[in-house]
């Protein structure tokens, strides 16, 4: 399976989870393509807006390009009054949801 197919499947899976948790959520078409793509999902609950990047991997170590992407997400979200979020699904583990205002991860395990 192509990694983009797995990524899109995980985005839809997390979108469904958000909806079940009472969020109004939308997947961004073309997310991850081009330098103007900020996040994969936008979700709102109780008036709080969340810009969400979804990652799905066997292990997650954040290289410089990934860290730069997350830093951009964090800065844009905060400037828009939104909460920057990283949702990570490692193989055979539950979702991990990180508030990027608390710092950027170097590794998820």
N, CA, C and O atoms as a GROMACS GRO file, in nm:
protein
  436
    1UNK      N    1   0.085  -0.117   0.000
    1UNK     CA    2   0.000   0.000   0.000
    1UNK      C    3   0.089   0.124   0.000
    1UNK      O    4   0.184   0.132   0.078
    2UNK      N    5   0.059   0.217  -0.086
    2UNK     CA    6   0.136   0.341  -0.091
    2UNK      C    7   0.121   0.417   0.039
    2UNK      O    8   0.015   0.416   0.102
    3UNK      N    9   0.229   0.484   0.081
    3UNK     CA   10   0.223   0.556   0.208
    3UNK      C   11   0.117   0.666   0.206
    3UNK      O   12   0.057   0.695   0.309
    4UNK      N   13   0.094   0.726   0.088
    4UNK     CA   14  -0.010   0.830   0.082
    4UNK      C   15  -0.148   0.769   0.104
    4UNK      O   16  -0.234   0.832   0.164
    5UNK      N   17  -0.169   0.646   0.055
    5UNK     CA   18  -0.298   0.579   0.078
    5UNK      C   19  -0.318   0.553   0.227
    5UNK      O   20  -0.427   0.574   0.280
    6UNK      N   21  -0.213   0.507   0.293
    6UNK     CA   22  -0.221   0.482   0.437
    6UNK      C   23  -0.245   0.613   0.512
    6UNK      O   24  -0.325   0.618   0.605
    7UNK      N   25  -0.176   0.718   0.471
    7UNK     CA   26  -0.194   0.848   0.534
    7UNK      C   27  -0.335   0.900   0.519
    7UNK      O   28  -0.394   0.951   0.614
    8UNK      N   29  -0.390   0.887   0.398
    8UNK     CA   30  -0.527   0.933   0.374
    8UNK      C   31  -0.627   0.851   0.455
    8UNK      O   32  -0.725   0.904   0.508
    9UNK      N   33  -0.601   0.721   0.465
    9UNK     CA   34  -0.690   0.634   0.544
    9UNK      C   35  -0.687   0.675   0.690
    9UNK      O   36  -0.791   0.680   0.756
   10UNK      N   37  -0.567   0.704   0.743
   10UNK     CA   38  -0.554   0.746   0.883
   10UNK      C   39  -0.621   0.881   0.906
   10UNK      O   40  -0.681   0.904   1.010
   11UNK      N   41  -0.611   0.972   0.808
   11UNK     CA   42  -0.677   1.102   0.820
   11UNK      C   43  -0.829   1.081   0.832
   11UNK      O   44  -0.894   1.142   0.917
   12UNK      N   45  -0.883   0.996   0.747
   12UNK     CA   46  -1.028   0.970   0.753
   12UNK      C   47  -1.066   0.900   0.884
   12UNK      O   48  -1.171   0.929   0.941
   13UNK      N   49  -0.981   0.810   0.931
   13UNK     CA   50  -1.005   0.740   1.058
   13UNK      C   51  -1.008   0.839   1.174
   13UNK      O   52  -1.096   0.831   1.261
   14UNK      N   53  -0.912   0.933   1.176
   14UNK     CA   54  -0.910   1.030   1.285
   14UNK      C   55  -1.026   1.128   1.273
   14UNK      O   56  -1.081   1.171   1.374
   15UNK      N   57  -1.064   1.162   1.151
   15UNK     CA   58  -1.180   1.248   1.128
   15UNK      C   59  -1.306   1.183   1.186
   15UNK      O   60  -1.387   1.249   1.251
   16UNK      N   61  -1.322   1.054   1.164
   16UNK     CA   62  -1.436   0.981   1.219
   16UNK      C   63  -1.433   0.982   1.372
   16UNK      O   64  -1.537   0.998   1.437
   17UNK      N   65  -1.314   0.964   1.429
   17UNK     CA   66  -1.298   0.968   1.575
   17UNK      C   67  -1.339   1.104   1.630
   17UNK      O   68  -1.411   1.112   1.730
   18UNK      N   69  -1.295   1.211   1.565
   18UNK     CA   70  -1.331   1.346   1.608
   18UNK      C   71  -1.483   1.366   1.604
   18UNK      O   72  -1.542   1.419   1.698
   19UNK      N   73  -1.544   1.323   1.495
   19UNK     CA   74  -1.688   1.338   1.479
   19UNK      C   75  -1.762   1.265   1.590
   19UNK      O   76  -1.858   1.318   1.646
   20UNK      N   77  -1.718   1.143   1.623
   20UNK     CA   78  -1.781   1.067   1.731
   20UNK      C   79  -1.761   1.136   1.866
   20UNK      O   80  -1.843   1.120   1.957
   21UNK      N   81  -1.652   1.213   1.879
   21UNK     CA   82  -1.624   1.285   2.003
   21UNK      C   83  -1.691   1.423   2.008
   21UNK      O   84  -1.662   1.502   2.098
   22UNK      N   85  -1.779   1.451   1.911
   22UNK     CA   86  -1.857   1.574   1.915
   22UNK      C   87  -1.797   1.693   1.844
   22UNK      O   88  -1.847   1.805   1.858
   23UNK      N   89  -1.692   1.673   1.768
   23UNK     CA   90  -1.632   1.781   1.690
   23UNK      C   91  -1.704   1.797   1.557
   23UNK      O   92  -1.760   1.700   1.505
   24UNK      N   93  -1.703   1.917   1.504
   24UNK     CA   94  -1.737   1.940   1.365
   24UNK      C   95  -1.602   1.943   1.296
   24UNK      O   96  -1.519   2.030   1.325
   25UNK      N   97  -1.578   1.849   1.205
   25UNK     CA   98  -1.443   1.835   1.149
   25UNK      C   99  -1.449   1.822   0.997
   25UNK      O  100  -1.548   1.774   0.941
   26UNK      N  101  -1.340   1.865   0.933
   26UNK     CA  102  -1.331   1.862   0.787
   26UNK      C  103  -1.189   1.825   0.747
   26UNK      O  104  -1.092   1.878   0.802
   27UNK      N  105  -1.178   1.735   0.651
   27UNK     CA  106  -1.047   1.698   0.596
   27UNK      C  107  -1.015   1.795   0.484
   27UNK      O  108  -1.099   1.824   0.399
   28UNK      N  109  -0.892   1.845   0.483
   28UNK     CA  110  -0.849   1.943   0.384
   28UNK      C  111  -0.806   1.870   0.257
   28UNK      O  112  -0.712   1.790   0.261
   29UNK      N  113  -0.873   1.897   0.147
   29UNK     CA  114  -0.836   1.836   0.019
   29UNK      C  115  -0.696   1.881  -0.021
   29UNK      O  116  -0.664   2.000  -0.012
   30UNK      N  117  -0.614   1.788  -0.064
   30UNK     CA  118  -0.479   1.823  -0.107
   30UNK      C  119  -0.384   1.851   0.007
   30UNK      O  120  -0.275   1.906  -0.015
   31UNK      N  121  -0.422   1.814   0.128
   31UNK     CA  122  -0.333   1.838   0.242
   31UNK      C  123  -0.203   1.763   0.220
   31UNK      O  124  -0.202   1.653   0.165
   32UNK      N  125  -0.094   1.823   0.263
   32UNK     CA  126   0.036   1.762   0.247
   32UNK      C  127   0.099   1.788   0.111
   32UNK      O  128   0.211   1.744   0.086
   33UNK      N  129   0.027   1.859   0.023
   33UNK     CA  130   0.079   1.886  -0.110
   33UNK      C  131   0.109   2.035  -0.122
   33UNK      O  132   0.021   2.119  -0.100
   34UNK      N  133   0.232   2.067  -0.156
   34UNK     CA  134   0.269   2.206  -0.175
   34UNK      C  135   0.303   2.276  -0.045
   34UNK      O  136   0.270   2.228   0.064
   35UNK      N  137   0.369   2.388  -0.057
   35UNK     CA  138   0.416   2.459   0.062
   35UNK      C  139   0.306   2.537   0.132
   35UNK      O  140   0.328   2.587   0.242
   36UNK      N  141   0.187   2.550   0.071
   36UNK     CA  142   0.077   2.622   0.135
   36UNK      C  143  -0.012   2.532   0.218
   36UNK      O  144  -0.105   2.580   0.284
   37UNK      N  145   0.015   2.401   0.218
   37UNK     CA  146  -0.065   2.307   0.296
   37UNK      C  147  -0.021   2.318   0.443
   37UNK      O  148   0.093   2.286   0.476
   38UNK      N  149  -0.111   2.362   0.529
   38UNK     CA  150  -0.078   2.384   0.670
   38UNK      C  151  -0.110   2.263   0.755
   38UNK      O  152  -0.031   2.226   0.842
   39UNK      N  153  -0.224   2.198   0.731
   39UNK     CA  154  -0.265   2.086   0.815
   39UNK      C  155  -0.353   1.990   0.736
   39UNK      O  156  -0.392   2.019   0.622
   40UNK      N  157  -0.384   1.876   0.797
   40UNK     CA  158  -0.467   1.774   0.732
   40UNK      C  159  -0.616   1.791   0.764
   40UNK      O  160  -0.701   1.766   0.679
   41UNK      N  161  -0.645   1.833   0.887
   41UNK     CA  162  -0.783   1.845   0.932
   41UNK      C  163  -0.803   1.977   1.006
   41UNK      O  164  -0.710   2.030   1.067
   42UNK      N  165  -0.926   2.027   1.000
   42UNK     CA  166  -0.966   2.139   1.084
   42UNK      C  167  -1.089   2.091   1.161
   42UNK      O  168  -1.183   2.037   1.102
   43UNK      N  169  -1.087   2.110   1.293
   43UNK     CA  170  -1.197   2.063   1.377
   43UNK      C  171  -1.235   2.172   1.476
   43UNK      O  172  -1.150   2.248   1.523
   44UNK      N  173  -1.364   2.178   1.508
   44UNK     CA  174  -1.414   2.278   1.602
   44UNK      C  175  -1.503   2.209   1.704
   44UNK      O  176  -1.586   2.124   1.671
   45UNK      N  177  -1.483   2.246   1.831
   45UNK     CA  178  -1.570   2.198   1.938
   45UNK      C  179  -1.572   2.303   2.047
   45UNK      O  180  -1.467   2.354   2.087
   46UNK      N  181  -1.690   2.336   2.094
   46UNK     CA  182  -1.709   2.435   2.200
   46UNK      C  183  -1.639   2.567   2.167
   46UNK      O  184  -1.582   2.632   2.255
   47UNK      N  185  -1.643   2.605   2.040
   47UNK     CA  186  -1.585   2.732   1.998
   47UNK      C  187  -1.434   2.731   1.982
   47UNK      O  188  -1.377   2.833   1.943
   48UNK      N  189  -1.368   2.620   2.010
   48UNK     CA  190  -1.222   2.612   1.995
   48UNK      C  191  -1.188   2.545   1.861
   48UNK      O  192  -1.236   2.436   1.831
   49UNK      N  193  -1.105   2.612   1.783
   49UNK     CA  194  -1.063   2.564   1.652
   49UNK      C  195  -0.931   2.489   1.667
   49UNK      O  196  -0.841   2.534   1.737
   50UNK      N  197  -0.922   2.373   1.601
   50UNK     CA  198  -0.802   2.290   1.604
   50UNK      C  199  -0.750   2.272   1.462
   50UNK      O  200  -0.825   2.230   1.374
   51UNK      N  201  -0.622   2.302   1.438
   51UNK     CA  202  -0.554   2.269   1.314
   51UNK      C  203  -0.476   2.141   1.344
   51UNK      O  204  -0.391   2.139   1.433
   52UNK      N  205  -0.505   2.034   1.270
   52UNK     CA  206  -0.453   1.902   1.306
   52UNK      C  207  -0.369   1.843   1.193
   52UNK      O  208  -0.414   1.835   1.078
   53UNK      N  209  -0.250   1.801   1.227
   53UNK     CA  210  -0.164   1.724   1.137
   53UNK      C  211  -0.172   1.579   1.182
   53UNK      O  212  -0.155   1.549   1.300
   54UNK      N  213  -0.198   1.488   1.086
   54UNK     CA  214  -0.212   1.346   1.118
   54UNK      C  215  -0.092   1.271   1.062
   54UNK      O  216  -0.057   1.287   0.945
   55UNK      N  217  -0.029   1.190   1.145
   55UNK     CA  218   0.085   1.108   1.103
   55UNK      C  219   0.056   0.962   1.138
   55UNK      O  220  -0.004   0.933   1.241
   56UNK      N  221   0.101   0.872   1.051
   56UNK     CA  222   0.086   0.729   1.073
   56UNK      C  223   0.213   0.661   1.028
   56UNK      O  224   0.250   0.665   0.911
   57UNK      N  225   0.280   0.597   1.123
   57UNK     CA  226   0.408   0.535   1.091
   57UNK      C  227   0.436   0.418   1.184
   57UNK      O  228   0.367   0.396   1.283
   58UNK      N  229   0.540   0.345   1.148
   58UNK     CA  230   0.588   0.237   1.234
   58UNK      C  231   0.662   0.298   1.353
   58UNK      O  232   0.634   0.261   1.467
   59UNK      N  233   0.753   0.390   1.329
   59UNK     CA  234   0.822   0.468   1.433
   59UNK      C  235   0.817   0.612   1.387
   59UNK      O  236   0.810   0.639   1.267
   60UNK      N  237   0.819   0.702   1.479
   60UNK     CA  238   0.822   0.842   1.438
   60UNK      C  239   0.940   0.910   1.504
   60UNK      O  240   0.944   0.933   1.624
   61UNK      N  241   1.037   0.941   1.420
   61UNK     CA  242   1.147   1.029   1.458
   61UNK      C  243   1.129   1.152   1.372
   61UNK      O  244   1.105   1.140   1.252
   62UNK      N  245   1.140   1.267   1.429
   62UNK     CA  246   1.117   1.389   1.353
   62UNK      C  247   1.247   1.446   1.301
   62UNK      O  248   1.333   1.491   1.378
   63UNK      N  249   1.259   1.445   1.168
   63UNK     CA  250   1.375   1.502   1.101
   63UNK      C  251   1.352   1.653   1.088
   63UNK      O  252   1.245   1.703   1.121
   64UNK      N  253   1.453   1.723   1.041
   64UNK     CA  254   1.442   1.868   1.028
   64UNK      C  255   1.322   1.912   0.944
   64UNK      O  256   1.250   2.003   0.985
   65UNK      N  257   1.298   1.850   0.825
   65UNK     CA  258   1.179   1.893   0.747
   65UNK      C  259   1.047   1.872   0.822
   65UNK      O  260   0.957   1.955   0.813
   66UNK      N  261   1.035   1.761   0.897
   66UNK     CA  262   0.912   1.738   0.974
   66UNK      C  263   0.899   1.841   1.085
   66UNK      O  264   0.790   1.893   1.109
   67UNK      N  265   1.009   1.869   1.152
   67UNK     CA  266   1.006   1.968   1.260
   67UNK      C  267   0.969   2.105   1.206
   67UNK      O  268   0.892   2.179   1.268
   68UNK      N  269   1.022   2.140   1.089
   68UNK     CA  270   0.989   2.268   1.027
   68UNK      C  271   0.840   2.274   0.990
   68UNK      O  272   0.776   2.377   1.009
   69UNK      N  273   0.786   2.163   0.939
   69UNK     CA  274   0.643   2.157   0.906
   69UNK      C  275   0.558   2.178   1.031
   69UNK      O  276   0.461   2.254   1.028
   70UNK      N  277   0.594   2.112   1.140
   70UNK     CA  278   0.518   2.125   1.264
   70UNK      C  279   0.532   2.265   1.324
   70UNK      O  280   0.437   2.318   1.380
   71UNK      N  281   0.650   2.324   1.312
   71UNK     CA  282   0.671   2.460   1.361
   71UNK      C  283   0.584   2.559   1.282
   71UNK      O  284   0.526   2.651   1.340
   72UNK      N  285   0.576   2.540   1.150
   72UNK     CA  286   0.490   2.625   1.067
   72UNK      C  287   0.344   2.609   1.108
   72UNK      O  288   0.272   2.707   1.123
   73UNK      N  289   0.301   2.483   1.125
   73UNK     CA  290   0.164   2.457   1.170
   73UNK      C  291   0.138   2.530   1.302
   73UNK      O  292   0.036   2.598   1.317
   74UNK      N  293   0.229   2.515   1.395
   74UNK     CA  294   0.214   2.579   1.527
   74UNK      C  295   0.200   2.730   1.513
   74UNK      O  296   0.108   2.790   1.570
   75UNK      N  297   0.288   2.792   1.438
   75UNK     CA  298   0.287   2.938   1.424
   75UNK      C  299   0.162   2.989   1.353
   75UNK      O  300   0.102   3.088   1.396
   76UNK      N  301   0.122   2.922   1.246
   76UNK     CA  302   0.003   2.965   1.172
   76UNK      C  303  -0.122   2.946   1.257
   76UNK      O  304  -0.208   3.035   1.263
   77UNK      N  305  -0.133   2.831   1.323
   77UNK     CA  306  -0.251   2.805   1.406
   77UNK      C  307  -0.264   2.910   1.516
   77UNK      O  308  -0.372   2.966   1.536
   78UNK      N  309  -0.155   2.937   1.585
   78UNK     CA  310  -0.160   3.034   1.694
   78UNK      C  311  -0.195   3.173   1.641
   78UNK      O  312  -0.272   3.246   1.704
   79UNK      N  313  -0.140   3.209   1.525
   79UNK     CA  314  -0.171   3.342   1.469
   79UNK      C  315  -0.317   3.353   1.428
   79UNK      O  316  -0.371   3.464   1.420
   80UNK      N  317  -0.383   3.240   1.402
   80UNK     CA  318  -0.525   3.238   1.365
   80UNK      C  319  -0.616   3.215   1.485
   80UNK      O  320  -0.738   3.210   1.471
   81UNK      N  321  -0.558   3.201   1.603
   81UNK     CA  322  -0.637   3.175   1.722
   81UNK      C  323  -0.680   3.030   1.733
   81UNK      O  324  -0.776   3.000   1.804
   82UNK      N  325  -0.610   2.940   1.664
   82UNK     CA  326  -0.644   2.798   1.666
   82UNK      C  327  -0.541   2.721   1.750
   82UNK      O  328  -0.432   2.770   1.777
   83UNK      N  329  -0.579   2.601   1.789
   83UNK     CA  330  -0.491   2.513   1.866
   83UNK      C  331  -0.417   2.421   1.768
   83UNK      O  332  -0.482   2.348   1.692
   84UNK      N  333  -0.284   2.422   1.767
   84UNK     CA  334  -0.208   2.332   1.679
   84UNK      C  335  -0.196   2.194   1.742
   84UNK      O  336  -0.154   2.180   1.856
   85UNK      N  337  -0.234   2.091   1.666
   85UNK     CA  338  -0.240   1.955   1.720
   85UNK      C  339  -0.170   1.858   1.625
   85UNK      O  340  -0.180   1.869   1.503
   86UNK      N  341  -0.098   1.764   1.684
   86UNK     CA  342  -0.039   1.653   1.610
   86UNK      C  343  -0.107   1.526   1.659
   86UNK      O  344  -0.104   1.495   1.778
   87UNK      N  345  -0.170   1.452   1.566
   87UNK     CA  346  -0.233   1.324   1.598
   87UNK      C  347  -0.149   1.215   1.533
   87UNK      O  348  -0.132   1.213   1.411
   88UNK      N  349  -0.096   1.124   1.615
   88UNK     CA  350  -0.005   1.020   1.566
   88UNK      C  351  -0.063   0.882   1.594
   88UNK      O  352  -0.106   0.853   1.705
   89UNK      N  353  -0.062   0.799   1.491
   89UNK     CA  354  -0.106   0.659   1.505
   89UNK      C  355   0.012   0.572   1.466
   89UNK      O  356   0.042   0.555   1.347
   90UNK      N  357   0.080   0.516   1.567
   90UNK     CA  358   0.186   0.421   1.541
   90UNK      C  359   0.123   0.284   1.523
   90UNK      O  360   0.018   0.254   1.580
   91UNK      N  361   0.186   0.200   1.443
   91UNK     CA  362   0.133   0.066   1.418
   91UNK      C  363   0.105  -0.007   1.549
   91UNK      O  364   0.189  -0.012   1.638
   92UNK      N  365  -0.014  -0.062   1.560
   92UNK     CA  366  -0.057  -0.145   1.673
   92UNK      C  367  -0.068  -0.069   1.805
   92UNK      O  368  -0.066  -0.130   1.911
   93UNK      N  369  -0.078   0.063   1.799
   93UNK     CA  370  -0.093   0.144   1.920
   93UNK      C  371  -0.212   0.238   1.904
   93UNK      O  372  -0.261   0.259   1.793
   94UNK      N  373  -0.257   0.293   2.016
   94UNK     CA  374  -0.367   0.389   2.013
   94UNK      C  375  -0.318   0.524   1.962
   94UNK      O  376  -0.198   0.550   1.954
   95UNK      N  377  -0.413   0.609   1.927
   95UNK     CA  378  -0.382   0.745   1.884
   95UNK      C  379  -0.314   0.820   1.998
   95UNK      O  380  -0.353   0.807   2.114
   96UNK      N  381  -0.214   0.899   1.964
   96UNK     CA  382  -0.152   0.993   2.056
   96UNK      C  383  -0.182   1.133   2.002
   96UNK      O  384  -0.156   1.162   1.885
   97UNK      N  385  -0.236   1.219   2.086
   97UNK     CA  386  -0.274   1.353   2.044
   97UNK      C  387  -0.192   1.452   2.126
   97UNK      O  388  -0.199   1.454   2.249
   98UNK      N  389  -0.113   1.533   2.054
   98UNK     CA  390  -0.021   1.626   2.120
   98UNK      C  391  -0.057   1.770   2.088
   98UNK      O  392  -0.081   1.805   1.972
   99UNK      N  393  -0.062   1.853   2.190
   99UNK     CA  394  -0.084   1.996   2.174
   99UNK      C  395   0.053   2.058   2.146
   99UNK      O  396   0.140   2.058   2.233
  100UNK      N  397   0.072   2.109   2.026
  100UNK     CA  398   0.203   2.161   1.986
  100UNK      C  399   0.240   2.292   2.055
  100UNK      O  400   0.354   2.336   2.046
  101UNK      N  401   0.144   2.354   2.125
  101UNK     CA  402   0.178   2.474   2.202
  101UNK      C  403   0.270   2.437   2.318
  101UNK      O  404   0.341   2.522   2.370
  102UNK      N  405   0.268   2.309   2.358
  102UNK     CA  406   0.352   2.261   2.467
  102UNK      C  407   0.492   2.220   2.421
  102UNK      O  408   0.574   2.178   2.502
  103UNK      N  409   0.519   2.232   2.292
  103UNK     CA  410   0.649   2.199   2.237
  103UNK      C  411   0.638   2.097   2.126
  103UNK      O  412   0.539   2.025   2.115
  104UNK      N  413   0.742   2.091   2.045
  104UNK     CA  414   0.746   1.997   1.933
  104UNK      C  415   0.814   1.869   1.975
  104UNK      O  416   0.914   1.873   2.048
  105UNK      N  417   0.762   1.755   1.932
  105UNK     CA  418   0.824   1.628   1.970
  105UNK      C  419   0.949   1.598   1.888
  105UNK      O  420   0.958   1.637   1.771
  106UNK      N  421   1.046   1.530   1.948
  106UNK     CA  422   1.160   1.479   1.873
  106UNK      C  423   1.133   1.337   1.829
  106UNK      O  424   1.179   1.293   1.724
  107UNK      N  425   1.057   1.265   1.911
  107UNK     CA  426   1.028   1.125   1.884
  107UNK      C  427   0.895   1.089   1.950
  107UNK      O  428   0.863   1.137   2.058
  108UNK      N  429   0.820   1.005   1.883
  108UNK     CA  430   0.697   0.948   1.940
  108UNK      C  431   0.722   0.798   1.950
  108UNK      O  432   0.771   0.737   1.855
  109UNK      N  433   0.688   0.740   2.063
  109UNK     CA  434   0.707   0.594   2.075
  109UNK      C  435   0.585   0.529   2.137
  109UNK      O  436   0.583   0.407   2.155
   0.00000   0.00000   0.00000
